[in-house]
Structures are given as structure tokens and as C-alpha cells.
């Protein structure tokens, strides 16, 4: 499984790299904290494969990196070669990049 650190993601955002960011948490979690991206809850990902780019780099995140890791591996078995898990998830982002993001 390929991973991206929060520092690498921050650089991708700052340099306006062309990539897709997917949040696999639930809607109620987004109201607590968010770093952006397209919301496709974990349980809905396999029904929305057409919404996931096969051309661009794709970074998948959740709260801690566990759910997004499962999704990253599942997408790899479906032929996606450009999928990356955000290591540590939004918790790592809140710790290392933006302390204003709520930890939950």
C-alpha cells in the first residue's frame, strides 16, 4: 500500500498539484473536523468507483488512517494504481500541520 504523509499532502496542496482527495469518513465526522476533499463514506466507495480518478494521484483519508488504508487496499485490488493512504489520517494533520483542526 502506498502512503502519503501529512507533510507531503500539505506540499501537494501548497504547490497546487493536480490530485484528488477523498474523505472516507461519515458525514457527521466531517462536521467535527475536515481538511477538504470529496466525501465518499467508506461503505459507499465500492458503489462510487466512477467518481475516483484513474489518471490523477488519489489520496484517501479518514480519522486515523485505518479505514482509508482498508479502502486503499481494496481499490488496489480493483486495478487502481494511483491510490495513496494518508498516513495517520486527520489526527496526524491536526497534530503536525494545523492544530486548529479538532481531534476527536
N, C-alpha and C positions, 0 to 999 in steps of 0.2 A: 504494500500500500504506500502510495506516495503521500507525503505530508508537506505542509507549508507552515512555518512558524508565524506567530503574530507579527513579528518584526518584518518578515518577508511580505506578509499581507499588507502591512502599513506602507511599505515601499511600493508595492503594486498599486495601491490606492493613490499615493502621493505622486507617482510618476504617470498616473492615468493609463496604466496598462490595460489593454483590452482583454477582459476576463469576465467570467460570470461567477457571482457569489450567491450561493444557495443556503438558506437557513432551513434546517430540517426540524426545528423545534415546533411546539404547538403555538397557536395564536395567543393564548393567554401568557405565554412566556415572552413574546415579543413586546407586550405592553409593559413588562418589567424592565427589560433591557434589550437593546438592539444595536448592531453595528451595520445594519443595512442588508441589502441583498434581497433576493426573491424568496418569499416564504413558500416552501413546499413541505408540509409536515411529513415526518418520517413515514407514517402509514400511507401517505398519498404518492410517494415518489415513484413507485413502480407503475402507477396509473398515469404518470405525467412525464414519461421518458421523452416525449416530443418537445418538452419545454427545456430540456437540458442540452446545451451545445455539444456537438461532437467536434467542432472546429476550434473553439476557444479553450483556453485553460479554464477549468472549473474548480472553484474552491467551495467545499461543503463544510458547514459548521453547525454546532449545537452548543449546549451549555458547557460541556467538559471535553468534548472530542470523542466520546464513546459512541453515541448514536450516529454521528456523522462518519465515524470510522466504519461502522457496520454498513451504512449506505454506500460509502466509497468502495468497499469491497464488493458489495452486491452489484454496483454499476460496472465495476471492472469485469465481473463475470458476464455482463451483458454487452461487452465489447467496447465500453468507454475506455479510452487510453489516456485521456486528458484530465482525469479526476484526481483531486488532491484533498486530503482531510486537513482541516485547520487544527493543528496540534494544540491541545489544551482548551480549545473552544473559546467561548465568550468569557469564561473565567480567566483564562490566560490574557486575553485582550484587556480585561478590566484591571488586571494586576500589572501588566508590563507596558501597556500603551495608553490607556485612558482610564484613570482612576474614578472618573465621574460616572462610568458605566456601572450600574448596580450589579453587585454579586448576589446570587440567590441560590 
